[in-house]
Amino acid sequence: MSYFKHHVFFCCNQRQPGETCCNDHKAVDMQTYAKDRIAALGLKGRGKIRINKAGCLDRCDDGPVLVVYPDNVWYTYVDREDIDEIIESHLVHGRVVERLQLKDPQ
């Protein structure tokens, strides 16, 4: 068993002006919101959920992005409602949010 049930990484990369990056879409604010929400729900800690910032996840053109491990599910999002849906559906109930999921390029 891994230390955390789910480990969520938010791309919080900031590129040079004019280059696409997740942080242009308030990624740091959304990561902070998710971290606070997980704590408020009592889902933070060993055997539960960890929310982290990440540097570039190399999918900024699809961004903003986050990835949930160990499930290897990538998401994009627009606002707090999307984050809430990912938390409730995927992290709590184990159901992938299809409308926000990024598919792997083939």
Beta strands, then each sheet from edge to edge (+ up, - down):
strand 1: 6-11
strand 2: 49-54
strand 3: 65-69
strand 4: 73-76
strand 5: 101-102
sheet 1: 2+ 1+ 3- 4+ 5-
end
